[in-house]
Amino acid sequence: MKYIVWDLETDHSATDWCSILEIGCILLDSNFKEEQRFQARCRLPDDRVPTATALCINRTNVDLLTKSNLSHYQLINQIEKLFKFWSKDQPTTFLAYSGINFDSEVIRKEFFKSLKDPYIENTQNNVRHDALNVVRAAFAVDDKILNSELNEKGNVSMKLESLARLNGFDAQDSHSALVDTENTCNVLGLIRQKQPNLWNEYLKTASKQTVENIMKSENLFTVTEYFYGRSRLFLTAPLHPKNFIHPIYKWAQVVDLRFDCEKLFSLSYNELKAKMKESPKFLRTVRSNKAPIILDASYAMKVDPYNKLDPELLRKRAELIKNNEKFANDVCNILRENAEEKMQTQSQEDPEPEETIYTGFASPKDKFLFTKWHEADWKNKLALLDKFEDQRYSYFGSRILFNEAPDILPKDMYKKIKRKIAERILSTNKEKWTTVNDFYVDCDNLREDDNKMFSFKTVDEKLKFLDGINDYVMNLESKYQDA
C-alpha cells in the first residue's frame, strides 16, 4: 500500500463554487517514506469571483491570481495525470487533513466540472481516508499522544498548524499547500511511530465496503466521534445485518450499548420515534463512506460509562440488538420518515449544474466522449459539445472553452455565456456563490478589522494586499458590465 498525502488551497470555502488555486502532494511508500513530491499553482478562471478572506488566508495576491503559468483547466489535467501515475502500480490510500469534507469534495467537483471521472481517489483499487479522523482517534485513545495546546474553548486544538508547531515542525508557512502536506505527513508519521499497532486499524475503514462488512460480521466495537471539541469513544452494536443502513443517506446505524436495549425493544413504534429524538441519543451514525474510525471493543470498555457496566451484560445487549430484525426495521422506517419530512421543508429551487454531482453518474457514451473531448483540439472540442447525452457536460465544456479558448466560440454563444456569468457575479441578491458585491463587503470588513491580520506582519502590508485583489475584482466587474 502506498500513500498520497495532499492539500489544496482554494478561493472559497463552499465546495460547489470554489476554485483550486494551489495543490501540494507527496507520494509515500508502504513504510511512510517520501518517494516524490509535487506542487503547482494556477490562474483563477475569469468566470469566478474569489472571497477576500480565502485569499488572505493562503496569501494569494493579484500576481498569483493572474500570472501563474498554468490555467485552471491545465492544472486539473495535471492533477489527474499525476494521481493516475502515482497510483498505477499498487493500491494507494489518499490522505488529506480534513480532506473527506473539503479537499476530496473539491477535487471531485472540479473533475466533474472538467468532464472527468470524479472518483479518482476511491476507484481502481484506491481508497481515501482523512488525516484529521486519524488524529482525533489517536487523541481519543491517548490524549497525550502528541504535544498540543488548548483552544479558546479549553479543548485540545486539532488545527494542523498548532500540532505541527508544538511537535517541532516548521509551520511558519501554513496554508501553503505543500507546507500543509509536509506537516500532515509529519503529524501522521508521529502517530504511526507512537501507535504502531493501531495504524492499520485507523486506516482499515478507508473503504465503504470494509465498513459495511464490519457491521455485518461483528457484534460490538468501538466507534470514535468528535463533537463539542472532544474526541470520544462509544461502545456500539450494529443493527440486524439485513437492515442496518439508513434508507436515504446510506450510512450505517449502530446502538450505544450504555442504553438498555430491552427497554428500547418494548417501546411502541411511536414511542420509539419519540425516543430517537431525545438526547443523549441511543442511535449513532457511522458514515460508511467518510472514513470513520472503528476499533476493537476493548478501547471503549476502558472508559466511562462502559467501564462501570458488566462486560457480559454489554456483550448480551450487543447480541440481542444484532439479532432483532423487527427493531432494525422499525428504526430504519423511522429514519426514512424523518428524512422525507426534512426533504419536504427544503428549498424546491432547481439546483445549478455545479451542485448536481451526486444526482447521477455519467452514461457510458458520455464517459467515452470525455476522453475524445480532452484529446481533441479546441475547435473539435466545440464540435463535440452537442454530442453529450447529459446537457450538464455540454454546459461545463462551454465554460472551459470560454476561459481557455474564447476566440473559437461563435459570437452568439460567447455572448450567451458571458451574459450568464454576468447575471451571476453582478447579482445584488444573496447567492450561493460569491458575487462582486460579496467580495467588496468582505474586503472592506477586513480593511477595518485590525484583529484580522492572518500572517501579515503589518497593517500596511495587509492593506496593500487587499488593494491588489480589490483591483482584480474591479477589473472583473468592468469586463462583465456590458454583457
PyMOL commands that set and color helices and strands:
alter all, ss='L'
color gray80, all
select helices_A, chain A and resi 52-57+62-66+72-86+103-113+120-122+131-141+160-166+177-194+196-206+208-217+261-265+269-275+297-301+306-308+311-323+325-345+353-355+357-359+364-375+378-387+391-404+406-408+411-425+436-448+459-480
alter helices_A, ss='H'
color red, helices_A
select strands_A, chain A and resi 2-10+20-28+34-41+92-96+127-130+221-227+230-238+252-256+283-286+294-295
alter strands_A, ss='S'
color yellow, strands_A
deselect
rebuild
show_as cartoon
